[in-house]
């Protein structure tokens, strides 16, 4: 099929084939951009979890350094929230604070997914519309004199190109959409793991700091206990009694 035949098929479908090319371009652009972004997020999350795995405890300055190193990833919000939270007095609220940070990052992680979802649904419907328009044009040939059967069948074949193109665009978008959803679930699994790791390591850091404070006070307390207690001077007892 040459360019003239494709152009004629596009015109007979009411321009739907041109619209299919635009939808395919938009779907591929969104899919490639989101695939590249989620790939970087997944690799960054893997590095972060591997970096935290051998560390038994995390202090606030260490969390701030990690947040700076991973500032371009959605995990940075969780690290910042954990470093600024008052873990000494409100440690029991840390899980809720981290959960809130994860929910705020959700809208950035699956951004533009609605475009793919819309194209997957819209492309077959537009293809069917283009086929209907092409069928109208094909059967109009019957009104003319000396109509050959090949003219009708050729017009029907051109009309079916719109449906085929719509199904093709929808299938391409569906493959990318399912793949991107899988990567988003992987990112949120990494966030859940990071949440648990932060809670465990901050808990150990909090109790280790408290134990060190107690151990630092023990020598001072022992020194105070070892000091002799001064007794008040006893008053002399008058043996003769009062007269």
C-alpha positions in Angstrom: 0.0 0.0 0.0 1.5 3.3 -1.2 1.1 6.7 0.3 -1.7 7.6 -2.1 -3.8 4.6 -1.0 -3.2 5.5 2.7 -4.2 9.1 2.1 -7.3 8.0 0.2 -8.2 5.6 3.1 -7.7 8.4 5.6 -10.0 10.7 3.7 -12.6 8.0 3.3 -12.6 7.5 7.1 -13.4 11.1 7.8 -9.8 11.9 8.9 -9.9 9.3 11.7 -6.7 7.7 10.5 -4.8 10.9 11.0 -6.2 11.2 14.5 -5.0 7.6 15.2 -1.5 8.7 14.3 -1.7 11.5 16.8 -3.1 9.2 19.5 -0.3 6.7 18.9 2.3 9.5 19.2 0.9 10.8 22.4 0.6 7.2 23.9 4.2 6.4 23.0 5.5 9.7 24.4 3.7 9.3 27.8 4.7 5.6 28.0 8.4 6.3 27.3 8.6 9.2 29.6 6.9 7.4 32.5 9.0 4.2 31.8 12.2 6.2 32.1 11.1 8.0 35.2 9.9 4.9 37.0 13.1 3.0 36.0 15.2 5.7 37.7 13.0 5.6 40.8 13.2 1.8 41.0 16.9 1.8 40.7 17.3 4.6 43.2 15.1 2.9 45.7 17.1 -0.3 45.3 20.3 1.6 46.1 18.7 3.3 49.0 17.4 0.1 50.6 20.8 -1.6 50.0 22.5 1.4 51.7 20.2 1.3 54.8 20.3 -2.5 55.2 23.6 -2.8 57.1 22.9 0.3 59.2 21.5 -0.6 62.7 20.4 2.9 63.7 19.7 6.2 62.1 20.1 9.7 63.5 18.4 12.9 62.3 21.6 14.2 60.6 22.1 10.9 58.8 18.5 11.1 57.5 19.0 14.6 56.3 22.1 13.6 54.4 20.2 10.8 52.7 17.3 13.1 51.8 19.8 15.4 50.1 21.4 12.6 48.2 18.0 11.3 47.0 16.2 14.6 46.6 15.1 13.8 43.0 13.3 10.7 44.1 10.0 10.3 45.9 11.8 8.7 48.9 13.3 12.0 49.8 10.0 13.2 51.3 9.9 10.2 53.6 13.5 10.8 54.7 12.8 14.5 55.4 9.7 13.7 57.4 11.5 11.1 59.5 14.4 13.5 60.2 12.2 16.5 61.2 9.7 14.5 63.3 9.9 14.7 67.1 10.8 11.1 67.7 11.8 11.6 71.4 8.3 12.6 72.4 6.0 11.5 69.6 7.6 8.3 68.2 4.3 6.5 68.1 3.1 9.0 65.4 6.1 8.3 63.1 4.3 5.6 61.1 1.4 8.0 60.3 3.8 10.7 59.3 5.6 8.4 56.9 2.3 7.1 55.5 1.2 10.7 54.8 4.4 11.3 52.9 3.8 8.2 50.8 0.3 9.3 49.9 1.6 12.8 48.8 4.0 11.1 46.4 1.4 8.9 44.9 0.0 11.7 42.7 3.5 12.3 41.2 4.3 8.6 40.7 1.3 7.7 38.5 1.1 11.1 36.7 -0.3 11.1 33.2 -1.6 7.6 33.5 -5.1 8.9 32.8 -3.9 9.8 29.3 -3.0 6.2 28.5 -6.2 5.0 30.0 -8.2 7.4 27.9 -6.4 6.5 24.7 -6.9 2.7 25.3 -10.6 3.3 25.6 -11.0 6.0 22.9 -9.0 4.5 20.1 -11.2 1.5 19.3 -14.3 3.7 19.4 -12.8 6.2 17.0 -11.7 3.3 14.8 -15.3 2.0 14.7 -16.5 5.5 13.9 -14.1 5.8 11.0 -15.2 2.4 9.7 -18.9 3.5 9.7 -18.0 6.7 7.9 -16.0 4.7 5.3 -18.9 2.2 4.8 -21.2 5.1 4.1 -18.8 6.3 1.4 -18.4 2.8 0.0 -22.1 2.2 -0.4 -22.6 5.6 -2.0 -20.9 4.1 -5.1 -24.0 2.0 -5.7 -26.0 5.1 -6.6 -23.8 5.7 -9.6 -24.2 4.0 -13.0 -22.0 1.2 -14.1 -20.8 0.4 -10.6 -18.3 -2.5 -10.4 -18.3 -4.8 -7.4 -14.6 -4.2 -6.9 -15.3 -0.6 -6.1 -17.6 -1.6 -3.2 -15.3 -4.2 -1.8 -12.4 -1.9 -2.1 -14.2 0.8 -0.2 -15.2 -1.6 2.6 -11.6 -2.8 2.9 -10.4 0.8 3.3 -13.1 1.5 5.9 -11.9 -1.5 8.0 -8.4 0.1 8.2 -9.8 2.6 10.8 -11.0 -0.2 13.1 -7.7 -2.1 12.7 -5.7 1.0 13.5 -7.8 1.8 16.5 -7.3 -1.7 17.9 -3.6 -1.5 17.2 -3.2 1.8 19.1 -5.3 0.4 22.0 -3.2 -2.8 22.3 0.1 -0.8 22.3 -1.3 1.5 25.0 -2.5 -1.4 27.0 0.8 -3.2 27.1 2.6 0.0 28.3 -0.2 0.8 30.8 0.0 -2.6 32.5 3.8 -2.5 32.5 3.8 1.0 34.1 1.2 -0.1 36.7 3.5 -3.0 37.7 6.5 -0.6 38.1 4.3 1.7 40.2 3.4 -1.2 42.5 7.1 -2.0 42.8 7.9 1.6 43.8 5.2 1.5 46.5 6.5 -1.8 47.8 9.9 -0.1 48.1 8.3 2.8 50.0 6.6 0.3 52.4 10.0 -1.4 53.0 11.6 2.0 53.6 8.9 2.9 56.0 9.5 -0.2 58.1 13.3 0.2 58.0 13.1 3.8 59.1 10.8 3.0 62.0 13.1 0.1 63.2 16.3 2.1 62.9 15.0 5.2 64.5 13.6 3.1 67.4 17.0 1.6 67.9 18.7 5.0 67.7 16.2 6.5 70.2 16.7 3.7 72.8 20.5 3.6 72.2 20.6 7.4 73.0 18.6 6.9 76.1 20.8 4.0 77.3 23.9 6.1 76.7 22.5 8.9 78.8 21.8 6.5 81.6 25.3 5.1 81.4 26.7 8.6 81.5 24.8 9.4 84.7 25.8 6.2 86.5 29.4 7.3 87.4 28.1 10.6 88.8 25.4 8.8 90.8 28.0 6.3 92.1 30.3 9.2 93.2 27.4 10.9 95.0 26.5 7.6 96.8 30.1 7.0 97.9 30.4 10.4 99.7 30.0 10.1 103.5 26.9 11.6 104.9 27.7 14.4 107.4 26.0 13.9 110.7 24.8 16.9 112.7 26.8 17.7 115.8 25.2 16.2 118.9 24.3 18.5 121.7 25.9 17.8 125.1 23.6 16.2 127.6 23.3 17.9 130.9 23.8 15.1 133.4 22.7 17.1 136.4 19.4 17.9 135.1 17.7 21.3 135.5 17.6 22.8 138.9 
